[in-house]
């Protein structure tokens, strides 16, 4: 089982002193592309119009300045750096050692800066979204789409892919539809079903946690994933059609 997560906008800076090591990150074949994006981000963050390029407000100026020196900034495992609703619900710190090893092996984070990294890879806090277009690379979703297909296809093999990414990160790699289930979250009230973005992040984090901490073998098919999800939620599975993967729809009531 491979669980794909987006990064979080919010990040907690590392408290250690050691910077990241490019050659220690998962998917080493992405090293050259990562170097290019790191340099492009540093250059963009040094400009007078850095806030406009990165699409952020003045309150985040300190985070933008940090982008200039990421190669010397302190680093920590990705599951420590990324914070926010999804990662809080996943609750890595509350896992047992065995569960943490399962998470480290199963979770891959799709990132505008790194392309794709493992859950335990050491990275610094930074500010960059996949939807950004850097002057030296162009739109990052298009840039990474050219780079990620080979490495992620090899990593996925024939495993079930549980896709918890948001739309901008999904565009960076199209997972094989026949072995992928994209996770959607709806709220149903008075017979009406609506999309709920905040609860979607939280529920995707809870689903990832459930899959990593439940007893028994990890689901290997979309149908087995549905069965696992139904242990906690009202869920349905829409079969893959053409290039569109299976859709695991979780419905929250009330």
Secondary structure, DSSP 4 states (H G I P E B T S, - for coil): -EEEEE--S-B----SSPPP-GGGSS-GGGHHHHHHHHHHHHHHHTSTTHHHHHT--GGGHHHHHHGGGTTTS--EEHHHHB-SHHHHHH-GGGS-HHHHHHHHHHEEEEETTTEEEETT-EE------TT-EETTTEEHHHHHHHHHHHHHHHHHTTS-EEE---HHHHTT----GGGEEEEEEEEEETTEEEE-HHHHHHHHHHHHHHHHHSSSPPP-SHHHHHHHHTTTSEEEEEPPBTTB-EEEEEEEE-
